[in-house]
Amino acid sequence: MSRYSAGFVILIGLLFCAIAAALEPNEILVIVNKDIPASEELGQYYCRQRNVPKENILALSLGKTLADSISRDDYDKNIAEPIRKRIADQTPGQPIRCLLTTYGVPYKVGPRGPLKDQQERLKQLEATAGQYEKQLKDSHLADVNARINNELSRLKSEIDLISGKDTDASVDNELSMVLFSPYELYRWQPNQWNRHSGYPEGLILDVMVSRLDGPSPQIARGLIDKAIYAEKTGLHGFAYIDSRGKPDDKQPGSWGNFDQKLRNLAVLLRFRTTLQVREERTEKLFGPHSCPQTAIYCGWYSLKKYVDSFDFVDGAIGAHIASFEAIDIRDPNSTEWCPSMLVHGVTATFGPVAEPYLSTFPDPEEFFLELIEGKCLVEAFYRSQPFCSWQMMLIGDPLYTPFAKKGY
């Protein structure tokens, strides 16, 4: 299925000129829920603090009840379509390159449901898959079983696509695709912003998205204040990198290769910043209250079991690589890593709202390299994130540039 129409490409191409330049405040569209006063107040505060034109606030009616989730139909009607129209109505030469969602805007979007026009095809696929499963059960030949498993995998992917499995996502990651015509809603789509995509920057239609949110409106507002403070004073303290001692098998997407990226990140921070770097290179985690003056934390893997190890400085960035760590970002008592880090004072973080699979996380080495080289938070995230229309969510001031000051 085509990701966008030719006419739409021409329209958006006119809006997206000079796209390689650094993100500017007037290129941010702030999305607020006008039915929740704290959401509107947060959006207005951000615009004042970051010199975003007040006209760049898009107030949507999303209900008076604070909701984490929204159905696919309501997302399309009440979030995606108004944003798409607002961007299309922008004056040429004044592009919107970044969306900023706020406390009060749902952050999880549900699945699309089965494809109604392909139910006969679904029945045929399920019947064929059942036959292959019977053959697999009866066969004892390794080469035959391998071929059957490959075919079964292909069939199950098509069955899942038609039935609507794995078509849920984070609202923000789905919004990255808001400028596209209907696209395939099954798992993920390539991120055009990624530094390895090879996509011409002048034709990028993916929109960068960040979020100001957390267990309270005050915590969400603090993300702005702490980012601005750190830009003025510089980011100082320690970087704590928690790898697991797994050997690098050189296979992209593997646990061993990812673990090596964390060790590479420690080397990068030592040579490219003034931060002091401390590492944990075993299966153990940093112990409770063992990480004073935390400016950067990056590590894995303690599933939904936050360890209170860190004394986050203003401006601190925390990235914990594990599944399900942003399911309940508004719960102050959650043991997930994202809400827990927000409660304990982190300024920026990211995480998934469901099972994301390791290969869909931003590359930590590349993410922090982009920041060190002067990119703002949302640019660094999108330069290192491989996919859109999936489960990942970035929380923090999109304009936050922790290494903007010279001397790193």
Secondary structure, DSSP 8 states (H G I E B T S, - for coil): --SS-HHHHHHHHHH--STTS---GGGEEEEEETTSHHHHHHHHHHHHHHT--GGGEEEE---SS--SEE-HHHHIIIIIHHHHHHHHTS-TT----EEEEETTS--EE------GGGHHHHHHHHHHHHHHHHHHHH---HHHHHHHHHHHHHHHHHHHHHHTTT--EEHHHHHTTTTSSS---SS-EE-TTSTTS---GGG----EEEEE-SSSHHHHHHHHHHHHHHHHH---SEEEEE---------TTSHHHHHHHHHHHHHHHHHHSS-EEEEE-SSS---TT-EEEEEEEEE---TT-----EEEEEEEEEEE--TTTTTTTT-TT--SHHHHHHHTT-SEEEEESS---GGGS--HHHHHHHHHTT--HHHHHHHH--EESSSEEEES-TT--TT-SS--
